[in-house]
């Protein structure tokens, strides 16, 4: 049985209006992760990733750079419970 990991990430910087959510969804799907990503009213992006630990770590490394137009200042990561509640990876509004 393969181990799973879940984390929440709060990403700050110039991360809204630069396709961050769409590119995060693309990166997560490429890594077979489940969860979601959404913009917050304060200008940050909030995401939850669930999957194999090495894939979760890979998407977090991606989040530190983001898409070309983004400027990531900080990524705060917290552990989350693994729930298996997500069928795929979605953008939330």
PDB file of N, CA, C and O in Angstrom, chain B, residues numbered from 101:
ATOM      1  N   UNK B 101       0.846  -1.195   0.000  1.00  0.00           N
ATOM      2  CA  UNK B 101       0.000   0.000   0.000  1.00  0.00           C
ATOM      3  C   UNK B 101       0.879   1.242   0.000  1.00  0.00           C
ATOM      4  O   UNK B 101       1.777   1.376   0.831  1.00  0.00           O
ATOM      5  N   UNK B 102       0.617   2.147  -0.936  1.00  0.00           N
ATOM      6  CA  UNK B 102       1.474   3.326  -1.012  1.00  0.00           C
ATOM      7  C   UNK B 102       0.998   4.386  -0.022  1.00  0.00           C
ATOM      8  O   UNK B 102      -0.199   4.602   0.172  1.00  0.00           O
ATOM      9  N   UNK B 103       1.964   5.026   0.582  1.00  0.00           N
ATOM     10  CA  UNK B 103       1.696   6.079   1.560  1.00  0.00           C
ATOM     11  C   UNK B 103       1.245   7.341   0.830  1.00  0.00           C
ATOM     12  O   UNK B 103       1.703   7.617  -0.279  1.00  0.00           O
ATOM     13  N   UNK B 104       0.358   8.095   1.444  1.00  0.00           N
ATOM     14  CA  UNK B 104      -0.091   9.363   0.871  1.00  0.00           C
ATOM     15  C   UNK B 104       0.221  10.493   1.837  1.00  0.00           C
ATOM     16  O   UNK B 104       0.403  10.293   3.037  1.00  0.00           O
ATOM     17  N   UNK B 105       0.274  11.674   1.270  1.00  0.00           N
ATOM     18  CA  UNK B 105       0.596  12.876   2.031  1.00  0.00           C
ATOM     19  C   UNK B 105      -0.375  13.961   1.585  1.00  0.00           C
ATOM     20  O   UNK B 105      -0.770  14.011   0.421  1.00  0.00           O
ATOM     21  N   UNK B 106      -0.752  14.822   2.511  1.00  0.00           N
ATOM     22  CA  UNK B 106      -1.600  15.972   2.176  1.00  0.00           C
ATOM     23  C   UNK B 106      -1.031  17.215   2.849  1.00  0.00           C
ATOM     24  O   UNK B 106      -0.619  17.179   4.009  1.00  0.00           O
ATOM     25  N   UNK B 107      -1.016  18.306   2.105  1.00  0.00           N
ATOM     26  CA  UNK B 107      -0.541  19.577   2.648  1.00  0.00           C
ATOM     27  C   UNK B 107      -1.417  20.707   2.127  1.00  0.00           C
ATOM     28  O   UNK B 107      -2.023  20.611   1.060  1.00  0.00           O
ATOM     29  N   UNK B 108      -1.465  21.778   2.910  1.00  0.00           N
ATOM     30  CA  UNK B 108      -2.055  23.030   2.442  1.00  0.00           C
ATOM     31  C   UNK B 108      -0.913  24.009   2.232  1.00  0.00           C
ATOM     32  O   UNK B 108       0.054  24.020   2.993  1.00  0.00           O
ATOM     33  N   UNK B 109      -1.030  24.825   1.201  1.00  0.00           N
ATOM     34  CA  UNK B 109      -0.004  25.821   0.903  1.00  0.00           C
ATOM     35  C   UNK B 109      -0.661  27.183   0.744  1.00  0.00           C
ATOM     36  O   UNK B 109      -1.690  27.314   0.081  1.00  0.00           O
ATOM     37  N   UNK B 110      -0.057  28.193   1.356  1.00  0.00           N
ATOM     38  CA  UNK B 110      -0.445  29.589   1.178  1.00  0.00           C
ATOM     39  C   UNK B 110       0.697  30.262   0.440  1.00  0.00           C
ATOM     40  O   UNK B 110       1.813  30.340   0.953  1.00  0.00           O
ATOM     41  N   UNK B 111       0.422  30.748  -0.760  1.00  0.00           N
ATOM     42  CA  UNK B 111       1.454  31.311  -1.616  1.00  0.00           C
ATOM     43  C   UNK B 111       1.217  32.806  -1.737  1.00  0.00           C
ATOM     44  O   UNK B 111       0.123  33.245  -2.091  1.00  0.00           O
ATOM     45  N   UNK B 112       2.256  33.588  -1.439  1.00  0.00           N
ATOM     46  CA  UNK B 112       2.118  35.043  -1.516  1.00  0.00           C
ATOM     47  C   UNK B 112       3.138  35.622  -2.475  1.00  0.00           C
ATOM     48  O   UNK B 112       4.154  35.001  -2.786  1.00  0.00           O
ATOM     49  N   UNK B 113       2.841  36.828  -2.936  1.00  0.00           N
ATOM     50  CA  UNK B 113       3.656  37.523  -3.926  1.00  0.00           C
ATOM     51  C   UNK B 113       2.740  38.027  -5.021  1.00  0.00           C
ATOM     52  O   UNK B 113       1.579  38.349  -4.769  1.00  0.00           O
ATOM     53  N   UNK B 114       3.257  38.096  -6.234  1.00  0.00           N
ATOM     54  CA  UNK B 114       2.391  38.432  -7.373  1.00  0.00           C
ATOM     55  C   UNK B 114       1.876  37.105  -7.931  1.00  0.00           C
ATOM     56  O   UNK B 114       2.450  36.541  -8.863  1.00  0.00           O
ATOM     57  N   UNK B 115       0.789  36.624  -7.344  1.00  0.00           N
ATOM     58  CA  UNK B 115       0.285  35.286  -7.662  1.00  0.00           C
ATOM     59  C   UNK B 115      -1.174  35.299  -8.138  1.00  0.00           C
ATOM     60  O   UNK B 115      -1.751  34.238  -8.379  1.00  0.00           O
ATOM     61  N   UNK B 116      -1.760  36.461  -8.273  1.00  0.00           N
ATOM     62  CA  UNK B 116      -3.103  36.563  -8.840  1.00  0.00           C
ATOM     63  C   UNK B 116      -3.009  37.386 -10.124  1.00  0.00           C
ATOM     64  O   UNK B 116      -2.257  38.357 -10.208  1.00  0.00           O
ATOM     65  N   UNK B 117      -3.793  36.970 -11.120  1.00  0.00           N
ATOM     66  CA  UNK B 117      -3.764  37.663 -12.407  1.00  0.00           C
ATOM     67  C   UNK B 117      -2.604  37.250 -13.278  1.00  0.00           C
ATOM     68  O   UNK B 117      -2.286  37.930 -14.254  1.00  0.00           O
ATOM     69  N   UNK B 118      -1.957  36.129 -12.935  1.00  0.00           N
ATOM     70  CA  UNK B 118      -0.794  35.645 -13.698  1.00  0.00           C
ATOM     71  C   UNK B 118      -0.949  34.161 -14.049  1.00  0.00           C
ATOM     72  O   UNK B 118       0.042  33.470 -14.284  1.00  0.00           O
ATOM     73  N   UNK B 119      -2.191  33.675 -14.083  1.00  0.00           N
ATOM     74  CA  UNK B 119      -2.513  32.267 -14.410  1.00  0.00           C
ATOM     75  C   UNK B 119      -1.980  31.279 -13.382  1.00  0.00           C
ATOM     76  O   UNK B 119      -1.748  30.116 -13.712  1.00  0.00           O
ATOM     77  N   UNK B 120      -1.780  31.720 -12.144  1.00  0.00           N
ATOM     78  CA  UNK B 120      -1.213  30.834 -11.122  1.00  0.00           C
ATOM     79  C   UNK B 120      -2.121  29.637 -10.849  1.00  0.00           C
ATOM     80  O   UNK B 120      -1.644  28.506 -10.766  1.00  0.00           O
ATOM     81  N   UNK B 121      -3.424  29.877 -10.709  1.00  0.00           N
ATOM     82  CA  UNK B 121      -4.336  28.761 -10.416  1.00  0.00           C
ATOM     83  C   UNK B 121      -4.369  27.757 -11.559  1.00  0.00           C
ATOM     84  O   UNK B 121      -4.290  26.550 -11.329  1.00  0.00           O
ATOM     85  N   UNK B 122      -4.484  28.245 -12.783  1.00  0.00           N
ATOM     86  CA  UNK B 122      -4.546  27.352 -13.940  1.00  0.00           C
ATOM     87  C   UNK B 122      -3.266  26.522 -14.061  1.00  0.00           C
ATOM     88  O   UNK B 122      -3.323  25.317 -14.306  1.00  0.00           O
ATOM     89  N   UNK B 123      -2.128  27.165 -13.891  1.00  0.00           N
ATOM     90  CA  UNK B 123      -0.856  26.446 -14.006  1.00  0.00           C
ATOM     91  C   UNK B 123      -0.632  25.502 -12.818  1.00  0.00           C
ATOM     92  O   UNK B 123       0.004  24.459 -12.966  1.00  0.00           O
ATOM     93  N   UNK B 124      -1.150  25.866 -11.652  1.00  0.00           N
ATOM     94  CA  UNK B 124      -1.074  24.964 -10.498  1.00  0.00           C
ATOM     95  C   UNK B 124      -1.916  23.725 -10.760  1.00  0.00           C
ATOM     96  O   UNK B 124      -1.495  22.604 -10.471  1.00  0.00           O
ATOM     97  N   UNK B 125      -3.100  23.932 -11.304  1.00  0.00           N
ATOM     98  CA  UNK B 125      -3.962  22.791 -11.658  1.00  0.00           C
ATOM     99  C   UNK B 125      -3.251  21.881 -12.659  1.00  0.00           C
ATOM    100  O   UNK B 125      -3.266  20.659 -12.511  1.00  0.00           O
ATOM    101  N   UNK B 126      -2.643  22.465 -13.654  1.00  0.00           N
ATOM    102  CA  UNK B 126      -1.927  21.687 -14.675  1.00  0.00           C
ATOM    103  C   UNK B 126      -0.770  20.901 -14.045  1.00  0.00           C
ATOM    104  O   UNK B 126      -0.586  19.721 -14.347  1.00  0.00           O
ATOM    105  N   UNK B 127       0.005  21.547 -13.176  1.00  0.00           N
ATOM    106  CA  UNK B 127       1.138  20.875 -12.522  1.00  0.00           C
ATOM    107  C   UNK B 127       0.657  19.740 -11.627  1.00  0.00           C
ATOM    108  O   UNK B 127       1.249  18.661 -11.621  1.00  0.00           O
ATOM    109  N   UNK B 128      -0.415  19.979 -10.869  1.00  0.00           N
ATOM    110  CA  UNK B 128      -0.943  18.961  -9.960  1.00  0.00           C
ATOM    111  C   UNK B 128      -1.477  17.758 -10.738  1.00  0.00           C
ATOM    112  O   UNK B 128      -1.246  16.612 -10.351  1.00  0.00           O
ATOM    113  N   UNK B 129      -2.189  18.020 -11.829  1.00  0.00           N
ATOM    114  CA  UNK B 129      -2.731  16.923 -12.629  1.00  0.00           C
ATOM    115  C   UNK B 129      -1.617  16.105 -13.270  1.00  0.00           C
ATOM    116  O   UNK B 129      -1.710  14.880 -13.351  1.00  0.00           O
ATOM    117  N   UNK B 130      -0.573  16.774 -13.723  1.00  0.00           N
ATOM    118  CA  UNK B 130       0.578  16.090 -14.320  1.00  0.00           C
ATOM    119  C   UNK B 130       1.239  15.145 -13.309  1.00  0.00           C
ATOM    120  O   UNK B 130       1.790  14.109 -13.682  1.00  0.00           O
ATOM    121  N   UNK B 131       1.175  15.515 -12.030  1.00  0.00           N
ATOM    122  CA  UNK B 131       1.780  14.717 -10.957  1.00  0.00           C
ATOM    123  C   UNK B 131       0.769  13.761 -10.302  1.00  0.00           C
ATOM    124  O   UNK B 131       1.071  13.130  -9.289  1.00  0.00           O
ATOM    125  N   UNK B 132      -0.432  13.661 -10.889  1.00  0.00           N
ATOM    126  CA  UNK B 132      -1.483  12.767 -10.363  1.00  0.00           C
ATOM    127  C   UNK B 132      -1.895  13.103  -8.934  1.00  0.00           C
ATOM    128  O   UNK B 132      -2.148  12.209  -8.126  1.00  0.00           O
ATOM    129  N   UNK B 133      -1.960  14.385  -8.632  1.00  0.00           N
ATOM    130  CA  UNK B 133      -2.390  14.822  -7.309  1.00  0.00           C
ATOM    131  C   UNK B 133      -3.865  15.186  -7.334  1.00  0.00           C
ATOM    132  O   UNK B 133      -4.422  15.505  -8.384  1.00  0.00           O
ATOM    133  N   UNK B 134      -4.485  15.136  -6.176  1.00  0.00           N
ATOM    134  CA  UNK B 134      -5.857  15.593  -6.019  1.00  0.00           C
ATOM    135  C   UNK B 134      -5.856  16.790  -5.075  1.00  0.00           C
ATOM    136  O   UNK B 134      -4.880  17.042  -4.368  1.00  0.00           O
ATOM    137  N   UNK B 135      -6.976  17.526  -5.079  1.00  0.00           N
ATOM    138  CA  UNK B 135      -7.103  18.673  -4.192  1.00  0.00           C
ATOM    139  C   UNK B 135      -7.719  19.851  -4.914  1.00  0.00           C
ATOM    140  O   UNK B 135      -8.571  19.677  -5.785  1.00  0.00           O
ATOM    141  N   UNK B 136      -7.291  21.053  -4.554  1.00  0.00           N
ATOM    142  CA  UNK B 136      -7.869  22.267  -5.102  1.00  0.00           C
ATOM    143  C   UNK B 136      -6.919  23.449  -4.944  1.00  0.00           C
ATOM    144  O   UNK B 136      -5.943  23.389  -4.195  1.00  0.00           O
ATOM    145  N   UNK B 137      -7.227  24.522  -5.663  1.00  0.00           N
ATOM    146  CA  UNK B 137      -6.494  25.781  -5.558  1.00  0.00           C
ATOM    147  C   UNK B 137      -7.489  26.913  -5.720  1.00  0.00           C
ATOM    148  O   UNK B 137      -8.425  26.814  -6.514  1.00  0.00           O
ATOM    149  N   UNK B 138      -7.291  28.000  -4.964  1.00  0.00           N
ATOM    150  CA  UNK B 138      -8.185  29.153  -5.081  1.00  0.00           C
ATOM    151  C   UNK B 138      -7.451  30.438  -4.708  1.00  0.00           C
ATOM    152  O   UNK B 138      -6.450  30.420  -3.991  1.00  0.00           O
ATOM    153  N   UNK B 139      -7.978  31.551  -5.215  1.00  0.00           N
ATOM    154  CA  UNK B 139      -7.484  32.875  -4.831  1.00  0.00           C
ATOM    155  C   UNK B 139      -8.124  33.272  -3.514  1.00  0.00           C
ATOM    156  O   UNK B 139      -9.276  32.934  -3.244  1.00  0.00           O
ATOM    157  N   UNK B 140      -7.370  33.991  -2.701  1.00  0.00           N
ATOM    158  CA  UNK B 140      -7.896  34.553  -1.467  1.00  0.00           C
ATOM    159  C   UNK B 140      -8.087  36.059  -1.643  1.00  0.00           C
ATOM    160  O   UNK B 140      -7.393  36.677  -2.450  1.00  0.00           O
ATOM    161  N   UNK B 141      -9.017  36.655  -0.899  1.00  0.00           N
ATOM    162  CA  UNK B 141      -9.262  38.093  -1.020  1.00  0.00           C
ATOM    163  C   UNK B 141      -8.032  38.951  -0.707  1.00  0.00           C
ATOM    164  O   UNK B 141      -7.933  40.082  -1.182  1.00  0.00           O
ATOM    165  N   UNK B 142      -7.090  38.419   0.093  1.00  0.00           N
ATOM    166  CA  UNK B 142      -5.909  39.213   0.471  1.00  0.00           C
ATOM    167  C   UNK B 142      -4.779  39.156  -0.560  1.00  0.00           C
ATOM    168  O   UNK B 142      -3.691  39.677  -0.314  1.00  0.00           O
ATOM    169  N   UNK B 143      -5.032  38.522  -1.721  1.00  0.00           N
ATOM    170  CA  UNK B 143      -4.025  38.490  -2.781  1.00  0.00           C
ATOM    171  C   UNK B 143      -3.187  37.223  -2.819  1.00  0.00           C
ATOM    172  O   UNK B 143      -2.406  37.027  -3.751  1.00  0.00           O
ATOM    173  N   UNK B 144      -3.336  36.361  -1.821  1.00  0.00           N
ATOM    174  CA  UNK B 144      -2.594  35.102  -1.820  1.00  0.00           C
ATOM    175  C   UNK B 144      -3.373  34.027  -2.569  1.00  0.00           C
ATOM    176  O   UNK B 144      -4.547  34.198  -2.897  1.00  0.00           O
ATOM    177  N   UNK B 145      -2.688  32.912  -2.830  1.00  0.00           N
ATOM    178  CA  UNK B 145      -3.313  31.720  -3.390  1.00  0.00           C
ATOM    179  C   UNK B 145      -3.242  30.636  -2.326  1.00  0.00           C
ATOM    180  O   UNK B 145      -2.217  30.473  -1.663  1.00  0.00           O
ATOM    181  N   UNK B 146      -4.341  29.890  -2.163  1.00  0.00           N
ATOM    182  CA  UNK B 146      -4.432  28.816  -1.173  1.00  0.00           C
ATOM    183  C   UNK B 146      -4.659  27.523  -1.940  1.00  0.00           C
ATOM    184  O   UNK B 146      -5.513  27.461  -2.825  1.00  0.00           O
ATOM    185  N   UNK B 147      -3.892  26.485  -1.599  1.00  0.00           N
ATOM    186  CA  UNK B 147      -4.032  25.200  -2.290  1.00  0.00           C
ATOM    187  C   UNK B 147      -3.950  24.054  -1.311  1.00  0.00           C
ATOM    188  O   UNK B 147      -3.321  24.155  -0.258  1.00  0.00           O
ATOM    189  N   UNK B 148      -4.599  22.959  -1.676  1.00  0.00           N
ATOM    190  CA  UNK B 148      -4.483  21.704  -0.942  1.00  0.00           C
ATOM    191  C   UNK B 148      -4.067  20.643  -1.949  1.00  0.00           C
ATOM    192  O   UNK B 148      -4.693  20.479  -2.997  1.00  0.00           O
ATOM    193  N   UNK B 149      -3.001  19.926  -1.615  1.00  0.00           N
ATOM    194  CA  UNK B 149      -2.485  18.865  -2.479  1.00  0.00           C
ATOM    195  C   UNK B 149      -2.488  17.556  -1.715  1.00  0.00           C
ATOM    196  O   UNK B 149      -2.091  17.512  -0.550  1.00  0.00           O
ATOM    197  N   UNK B 150      -2.938  16.477  -2.371  1.00  0.00           N
ATOM    198  CA  UNK B 150      -2.925  15.155  -1.752  1.00  0.00           C
ATOM    199  C   UNK B 150      -2.438  14.142  -2.777  1.00  0.00           C
ATOM    200  O   UNK B 150      -2.876  14.145  -3.927  1.00  0.00           O
ATOM    201  N   UNK B 151      -1.523  13.272  -2.345  1.00  0.00           N
ATOM    202  CA  UNK B 151      -1.004  12.242  -3.234  1.00  0.00           C
ATOM    203  C   UNK B 151       0.251  11.624  -2.668  1.00  0.00           C
ATOM    204  O   UNK B 151       0.516  11.710  -1.469  1.00  0.00           O
ATOM    205  N   UNK B 152       1.025  10.996  -3.545  1.00  0.00           N
ATOM    206  CA  UNK B 152       2.282  10.388  -3.111  1.00  0.00           C
ATOM    207  C   UNK B 152       3.223  11.480  -2.618  1.00  0.00           C
ATOM    208  O   UNK B 152       3.299  12.558  -3.206  1.00  0.00           O
ATOM    209  N   UNK B 153       3.943  11.190  -1.529  1.00  0.00           N
ATOM    210  CA  UNK B 153       4.808  12.226  -0.944  1.00  0.00           C
ATOM    211  C   UNK B 153       5.773  12.872  -1.931  1.00  0.00           C
ATOM    212  O   UNK B 153       5.954  14.089  -1.899  1.00  0.00           O
ATOM    213  N   UNK B 154       6.394  12.089  -2.806  1.00  0.00           N
ATOM    214  CA  UNK B 154       7.365  12.673  -3.741  1.00  0.00           C
ATOM    215  C   UNK B 154       6.676  13.598  -4.749  1.00  0.00           C
ATOM    216  O   UNK B 154       7.272  14.585  -5.181  1.00  0.00           O
ATOM    217  N   UNK B 155       5.433  13.294  -5.128  1.00  0.00           N
ATOM    218  CA  UNK B 155       4.704  14.171  -6.045  1.00  0.00           C
ATOM    219  C   UNK B 155       4.241  15.448  -5.339  1.00  0.00           C
ATOM    220  O   UNK B 155       4.273  16.529  -5.927  1.00  0.00           O
ATOM    221  N   UNK B 156       3.814  15.326  -4.089  1.00  0.00           N
ATOM    222  CA  UNK B 156       3.433  16.507  -3.317  1.00  0.00           C
ATOM    223  C   UNK B 156       4.644  17.428  -3.160  1.00  0.00           C
ATOM    224  O   UNK B 156       4.536  18.641  -3.337  1.00  0.00           O
ATOM    225  N   UNK B 157       5.788  16.847  -2.829  1.00  0.00           N
ATOM    226  CA  UNK B 157       7.005  17.659  -2.686  1.00  0.00           C
ATOM    227  C   UNK B 157       7.363  18.341  -4.007  1.00  0.00           C
ATOM    228  O   UNK B 157       7.813  19.487  -4.012  1.00  0.00           O
ATOM    229  N   UNK B 158       7.164  17.640  -5.125  1.00  0.00           N
ATOM    230  CA  UNK B 158       7.471  18.216  -6.438  1.00  0.00           C
ATOM    231  C   UNK B 158       6.573  19.409  -6.751  1.00  0.00           C
ATOM    232  O   UNK B 158       7.053  20.420  -7.263  1.00  0.00           O
ATOM    233  N   UNK B 159       5.272  19.310  -6.451  1.00  0.00           N
ATOM    234  CA  UNK B 159       4.390  20.441  -6.742  1.00  0.00           C
ATOM    235  C   UNK B 159       4.695  21.614  -5.812  1.00  0.00           C
ATOM    236  O   UNK B 159       4.534  22.769  -6.206  1.00  0.00           O
ATOM    237  N   UNK B 160       5.130  21.336  -4.593  1.00  0.00           N
ATOM    238  CA  UNK B 160       5.515  22.429  -3.694  1.00  0.00           C
ATOM    239  C   UNK B 160       6.760  23.147  -4.221  1.00  0.00           C
ATOM    240  O   UNK B 160       6.856  24.370  -4.116  1.00  0.00           O
ATOM    241  N   UNK B 161       7.699  22.410  -4.777  1.00  0.00           N
ATOM    242  CA  UNK B 161       8.872  23.050  -5.406  1.00  0.00           C
ATOM    243  C   UNK B 161       8.417  23.917  -6.576  1.00  0.00           C
ATOM    244  O   UNK B 161       8.932  25.017  -6.781  1.00  0.00           O
ATOM    245  N   UNK B 162       7.439  23.409  -7.348  1.00  0.00           N
ATOM    246  CA  UNK B 162       6.908  24.192  -8.465  1.00  0.00           C
ATOM    247  C   UNK B 162       6.277  25.488  -7.939  1.00  0.00           C
ATOM    248  O   UNK B 162       6.466  26.555  -8.523  1.00  0.00           O
ATOM    249  N   UNK B 163       5.529  25.391  -6.839  1.00  0.00           N
ATOM    250  CA  UNK B 163       4.858  26.563  -6.265  1.00  0.00           C
ATOM    251  C   UNK B 163       5.852  27.643  -5.841  1.00  0.00           C
ATOM    252  O   UNK B 163       5.503  28.823  -5.826  1.00  0.00           O
ATOM    253  N   UNK B 164       7.064  27.265  -5.504  1.00  0.00           N
ATOM    254  CA  UNK B 164       8.072  28.259  -5.109  1.00  0.00           C
ATOM    255  C   UNK B 164       8.484  29.144  -6.280  1.00  0.00           C
ATOM    256  O   UNK B 164       8.993  30.245  -6.071  1.00  0.00           O
ATOM    257  N   UNK B 165       8.270  28.678  -7.511  1.00  0.00           N
ATOM    258  CA  UNK B 165       8.584  29.465  -8.709  1.00  0.00           C
ATOM    259  C   UNK B 165       7.314  29.990  -9.369  1.00  0.00           C
ATOM    260  O   UNK B 165       7.229  31.166  -9.721  1.00  0.00           O
ATOM    261  N   UNK B 166       6.325  29.105  -9.534  1.00  0.00           N
ATOM    262  CA  UNK B 166       5.082  29.474 -10.189  1.00  0.00           C
ATOM    263  C   UNK B 166       5.263  29.640 -11.687  1.00  0.00           C
ATOM    264  O   UNK B 166       6.324  29.330 -12.228  1.00  0.00           O
ATOM    265  N   UNK B 167       4.227  30.129 -12.356  1.00  0.00           N
ATOM    266  CA  UNK B 167       4.316  30.358 -13.798  1.00  0.00           C
ATOM    267  C   UNK B 167       5.215  31.557 -14.103  1.00  0.00           C
ATOM    268  O   UNK B 167       5.563  32.315 -13.197  1.00  0.00           O
ATOM    269  N   UNK B 168       5.591  31.731 -15.365  1.00  0.00           N
ATOM    270  CA  UNK B 168       6.563  32.784 -15.730  1.00  0.00           C
ATOM    271  C   UNK B 168       6.225  34.201 -15.263  1.00  0.00           C
ATOM    272  O   UNK B 168       7.126  34.947 -14.881  1.00  0.00           O
ATOM    273  N   UNK B 169       4.953  34.585 -15.286  1.00  0.00           N
ATOM    274  CA  UNK B 169       4.594  35.963 -14.918  1.00  0.00           C
ATOM    275  C   UNK B 169       4.491  36.184 -13.405  1.00  0.00           C
ATOM    276  O   UNK B 169       4.361  37.321 -12.951  1.00  0.00           O
ATOM    277  N   UNK B 170       4.549  35.115 -12.636  1.00  0.00           N
ATOM    278  CA  UNK B 170       4.392  35.221 -11.177  1.00  0.00           C
ATOM    279  C   UNK B 170       5.699  35.641 -10.507  1.00  0.00           C
ATOM    280  O   UNK B 170       6.788  35.481 -11.060  1.00  0.00           O
ATOM    281  N   UNK B 171       5.553  36.181  -9.303  1.00  0.00           N
ATOM    282  CA  UNK B 171       6.683  36.427  -8.412  1.00  0.00           C
ATOM    283  C   UNK B 171       6.273  35.863  -7.059  1.00  0.00           C
ATOM    284  O   UNK B 171       5.416  36.432  -6.382  1.00  0.00           O
ATOM    285  N   UNK B 172       6.868  34.772  -6.669  1.00  0.00           N
ATOM    286  CA  UNK B 172       6.522  34.135  -5.405  1.00  0.00           C
ATOM    287  C   UNK B 172       7.452  34.645  -4.319  1.00  0.00           C
ATOM    288  O   UNK B 172       8.671  34.506  -4.416  1.00  0.00           O
ATOM    289  N   UNK B 173       6.867  35.236  -3.284  1.00  0.00           N
ATOM    290  CA  UNK B 173       7.653  35.736  -2.159  1.00  0.00           C
ATOM    291  C   UNK B 173       7.745  34.708  -1.037  1.00  0.00           C
ATOM    292  O   UNK B 173       8.772  34.608  -0.365  1.00  0.00           O
ATOM    293  N   UNK B 174       6.671  33.945  -0.836  1.00  0.00           N
ATOM    294  CA  UNK B 174       6.659  33.012   0.287  1.00  0.00           C
ATOM    295  C   UNK B 174       5.655  31.899   0.029  1.00  0.00           C
ATOM    296  O   UNK B 174       4.584  32.132  -0.532  1.00  0.00           O
ATOM    297  N   UNK B 175       6.011  30.692   0.444  1.00  0.00           N
ATOM    298  CA  UNK B 175       5.095  29.551   0.432  1.00  0.00           C
ATOM    299  C   UNK B 175       5.078  28.986   1.845  1.00  0.00           C
ATOM    300  O   UNK B 175       6.088  28.474   2.328  1.00  0.00           O
ATOM    301  N   UNK B 176       3.935  29.079   2.501  1.00  0.00           N
ATOM    302  CA  UNK B 176       3.780  28.531   3.850  1.00  0.00           C
ATOM    303  C   UNK B 176       3.047  27.201   3.714  1.00  0.00           C
ATOM    304  O   UNK B 176       1.930  27.148   3.201  1.00  0.00           O
ATOM    305  N   UNK B 177       3.680  26.140   4.174  1.00  0.00           N
ATOM    306  CA  UNK B 177       3.133  24.791   4.028  1.00  0.00           C
ATOM    307  C   UNK B 177       2.763  24.238   5.396  1.00  0.00           C
ATOM    308  O   UNK B 177       3.552  24.310   6.339  1.00  0.00           O
ATOM    309  N   UNK B 178       1.564  23.688   5.497  1.00  0.00           N
ATOM    310  CA  UNK B 178       1.142  23.004   6.720  1.00  0.00           C
ATOM    311  C   UNK B 178       0.630  21.622   6.345  1.00  0.00           C
ATOM    312  O   UNK B 178       0.030  21.431   5.287  1.00  0.00           O
ATOM    313  N   UNK B 179       0.875  20.665   7.225  1.00  0.00           N
ATOM    314  CA  UNK B 179       0.373  19.310   7.007  1.00  0.00           C
ATOM    315  C   UNK B 179      -1.143  19.312   7.125  1.00  0.00           C
ATOM    316  O   UNK B 179      -1.714  20.061   7.918  1.00  0.00           O
ATOM    317  N   UNK B 180      -1.778  18.479   6.340  1.00  0.00           N
ATOM    318  CA  UNK B 180      -3.236  18.334   6.372  1.00  0.00           C
ATOM    319  C   UNK B 180      -3.559  16.853   6.484  1.00  0.00           C
ATOM    320  O   UNK B 180      -2.731  16.012   6.132  1.00  0.00           O
ATOM    321  N   UNK B 181      -4.745  16.523   6.968  1.00  0.00           N
ATOM    322  CA  UNK B 181      -5.105  15.106   7.044  1.00  0.00           C
ATOM    323  C   UNK B 181      -5.344  14.537   5.647  1.00  0.00           C
ATOM    324  O   UNK B 181      -5.929  15.202   4.792  1.00  0.00           O
ATOM    325  N   UNK B 182      -4.897  13.326   5.423  1.00  0.00           N
ATOM    326  CA  UNK B 182      -5.174  12.628   4.171  1.00  0.00           C
ATOM    327  C   UNK B 182      -6.606  12.111   4.263  1.00  0.00           C
ATOM    328  O   UNK B 182      -6.931  11.319   5.147  1.00  0.00           O
ATOM    329  N   UNK B 183      -7.459  12.564   3.346  1.00  0.00           N
ATOM    330  CA  UNK B 183      -8.870  12.182   3.415  1.00  0.00           C
ATOM    331  C   UNK B 183      -9.318  11.313   2.248  1.00  0.00           C
ATOM    332  O   UNK B 183     -10.272  10.545   2.375  1.00  0.00           O
ATOM    333  N   UNK B 184      -8.642  11.428   1.121  1.00  0.00           N
ATOM    334  CA  UNK B 184      -9.091  10.713  -0.069  1.00  0.00           C
ATOM    335  C   UNK B 184     -10.411  11.239  -0.604  1.00  0.00           C
ATOM    336  O   UNK B 184     -11.077  10.564  -1.388  1.00  0.00           O
ATOM    337  N   UNK B 185     -10.795  12.436  -0.189  1.00  0.00           N
ATOM    338  CA  UNK B 185     -12.109  12.991  -0.530  1.00  0.00           C
ATOM    339  C   UNK B 185     -12.176  13.603  -1.932  1.00  0.00           C
ATOM    340  O   UNK B 185     -13.266  13.925  -2.406  1.00  0.00           O
ATOM    341  N   UNK B 186     -11.049  13.767  -2.594  1.00  0.00           N
ATOM    342  CA  UNK B 186     -11.035  14.466  -3.882  1.00  0.00           C
ATOM    343  C   UNK B 186     -10.820  13.477  -5.022  1.00  0.00           C
ATOM    344  O   UNK B 186      -9.951  12.608  -4.959  1.00  0.00           O
ATOM    345  N   UNK B 187     -11.642  13.633  -6.079  1.00  0.00           N
ATOM    346  CA  UNK B 187     -11.530  12.764  -7.258  1.00  0.00           C
ATOM    347  C   UNK B 187     -10.490  13.274  -8.239  1.00  0.00           C
ATOM    348  O   UNK B 187      -9.946  12.503  -9.030  1.00  0.00           O
ATOM    349  N   UNK B 188     -10.214  14.557  -8.192  1.00  0.00           N
ATOM    350  CA  UNK B 188      -9.269  15.181  -9.119  1.00  0.00           C
ATOM    351  C   UNK B 188      -8.732  16.442  -8.495  1.00  0.00           C
ATOM    352  O   UNK B 188      -8.782  16.615  -7.277  1.00  0.00           O
ATOM    353  N   UNK B 189      -8.218  17.325  -9.327  1.00  0.00           N
ATOM    354  CA  UNK B 189      -7.700  18.603  -8.856  1.00  0.00           C
ATOM    355  C   UNK B 189      -8.511  19.708  -9.516  1.00  0.00           C
ATOM    356  O   UNK B 189      -8.639  19.744 -10.740  1.00  0.00           O
ATOM    357  N   UNK B 190      -9.061  20.616  -8.702  1.00  0.00           N
ATOM    358  CA  UNK B 190      -9.983  21.635  -9.204  1.00  0.00           C
ATOM    359  C   UNK B 190      -9.555  23.040  -8.815  1.00  0.00           C
ATOM    360  O   UNK B 190      -8.885  23.255  -7.804  1.00  0.00           O
ATOM    361  N   UNK B 191      -9.961  23.984  -9.647  1.00  0.00           N
ATOM    362  CA  UNK B 191      -9.861  25.397  -9.291  1.00  0.00           C
ATOM    363  C   UNK B 191     -11.157  25.769  -8.590  1.00  0.00           C
ATOM    364  O   UNK B 191     -12.243  25.530  -9.117  1.00  0.00           O
ATOM    365  N   UNK B 192     -11.045  26.351  -7.408  1.00  0.00           N
ATOM    366  CA  UNK B 192     -12.218  26.798  -6.651  1.00  0.00           C
ATOM    367  C   UNK B 192     -12.356  28.304  -6.787  1.00  0.00           C
ATOM    368  O   UNK B 192     -11.371  29.034  -6.903  1.00  0.00           O
ATOM    369  N   UNK B 193     -13.603  28.747  -6.769  1.00  0.00           N
ATOM    370  CA  UNK B 193     -13.876  30.186  -6.909  1.00  0.00           C
ATOM    371  C   UNK B 193     -14.588  30.715  -5.691  1.00  0.00           C
ATOM    372  O   UNK B 193     -14.901  31.904  -5.626  1.00  0.00           O
TER     373      UNK B 193
END
